[in-house]
């Protein structure tokens, strides 16, 4: 008998099924895109003055970009789960 897995709120999740894996992924992505987590990540990037990434966006540009485009970015990340 396999061990029972639970999600972040204690619901039983069968992780070995396609539906169970999808549910676990959805819960993870919902946590990733929570406004509090994104704000925390942005503060960490700004504090570390990270180097531009592959998109060549500086940390100075990042905050404005996220303010302008976050709703669309978040929606696309969550739609990809379906």
C-alpha positions as CSV (number, residue, x, y, z in Angstrom):
1,X,0.0,0.0,0.0
2,X,1.4,3.4,-1.0
3,X,1.5,6.3,1.5
4,X,-1.3,8.8,1.3
5,X,-0.3,12.3,0.2
6,X,-1.9,15.5,1.3
7,X,-2.0,19.0,-0.2
8,X,-1.1,22.2,1.6
9,X,-4.6,22.3,3.3
10,X,-4.7,18.7,4.3
11,X,-6.8,17.3,1.5
12,X,-5.9,13.8,0.3
13,X,-4.2,13.8,-3.1
14,X,-3.3,10.7,-5.1
15,X,0.0,11.8,-6.6
16,X,0.5,8.8,-8.9
17,X,-2.4,9.6,-11.1
18,X,-2.5,12.1,-13.9
19,X,-5.3,14.0,-12.1
20,X,-3.4,13.9,-8.8
21,X,-0.3,15.3,-10.3
22,X,-2.2,18.0,-12.1
23,X,-3.9,18.9,-8.8
24,X,-0.6,19.1,-7.0
25,X,0.8,21.3,-9.9
26,X,-2.2,23.6,-9.8
27,X,-1.9,24.1,-6.0
28,X,1.8,24.8,-6.4
29,X,1.3,27.4,-9.1
30,X,-1.5,29.1,-7.2
31,X,1.0,29.4,-4.3
32,X,3.7,30.7,-6.6
33,X,1.6,33.5,-8.1
34,X,0.1,34.6,-4.8
35,X,0.6,38.4,-4.6
36,X,2.4,38.1,-1.3
37,X,4.9,35.6,-2.7
38,X,5.5,37.6,-5.8
39,X,6.0,40.8,-3.7
40,X,8.5,38.9,-1.5
41,X,10.4,37.6,-4.5
42,X,10.5,41.1,-6.0
43,X,11.9,42.6,-2.7
44,X,14.6,39.9,-2.6
45,X,15.6,40.6,-6.2
46,X,15.7,44.4,-5.6
47,X,17.7,43.9,-2.4
48,X,20.2,41.7,-4.1
49,X,20.4,44.0,-7.1
50,X,20.3,41.0,-9.4
51,X,21.9,41.1,-12.8
52,X,19.7,41.3,-15.9
53,X,18.4,38.0,-17.1
54,X,18.0,36.7,-20.6
55,X,15.5,39.4,-21.3
56,X,18.1,42.1,-20.4
57,X,15.6,43.7,-18.0
58,X,17.3,45.4,-15.0
59,X,16.0,45.3,-11.5
60,X,15.1,49.0,-11.9
61,X,12.8,48.1,-14.9
62,X,11.4,45.0,-13.3
63,X,9.1,46.6,-10.7
64,X,7.4,48.8,-13.2
65,X,7.1,45.9,-15.7
66,X,5.4,43.8,-13.1
67,X,3.1,46.6,-12.0
68,X,2.0,47.1,-15.6
69,X,1.8,43.4,-16.7
70,X,1.4,41.3,-13.6
71,X,-2.3,40.5,-14.1
72,X,-1.6,39.2,-17.6
73,X,1.5,37.3,-16.6
74,X,-0.4,35.7,-13.7
75,X,-3.3,34.8,-15.9
76,X,-1.0,33.1,-18.5
77,X,0.8,31.1,-15.8
78,X,-2.5,29.8,-14.4
79,X,-4.1,29.1,-17.8
80,X,-1.1,27.0,-18.7
81,X,-2.2,24.6,-15.9
82,X,-5.4,23.7,-17.6
